[in-house]
Amino acid sequence: MAGPAVIDDLAISSVPAERYTSGCDRAAGTSAAHVTDDREAPMTVEIVATKNGPYLLTGDLSQLELRDGDGQLYDVQGKRRVFLCRCGASITKPFCDGQHSKIGFQAAEAAVSSG
């Protein structure tokens, strides 16, 4: 069994929002993170802030450890994408349940360059 994933690089990039507006599922902006363990080459996990919606995590989530405030793991094994709530209204936190649509959530979408 491999050890926990380590996010060792986080880079902001721009992705068209319309690519990620298909809604939520009960399982799981833009940045790319390389997730590695001691035995494998880096694998890409992408995190996208969808337009006025949740964070969408895609890629190889098999090495990702998503934990609650008490350190308990959420089961994301076998998932290819996960939507995480960012509006604060979901009753299935940290996962999105579509409440952002009902409350009219509006988010700042543009990445700010560090200059």
Order of alpha helices (4+ residues) and beta strands (2+ residues): beta-beta-beta-beta-beta-alpha
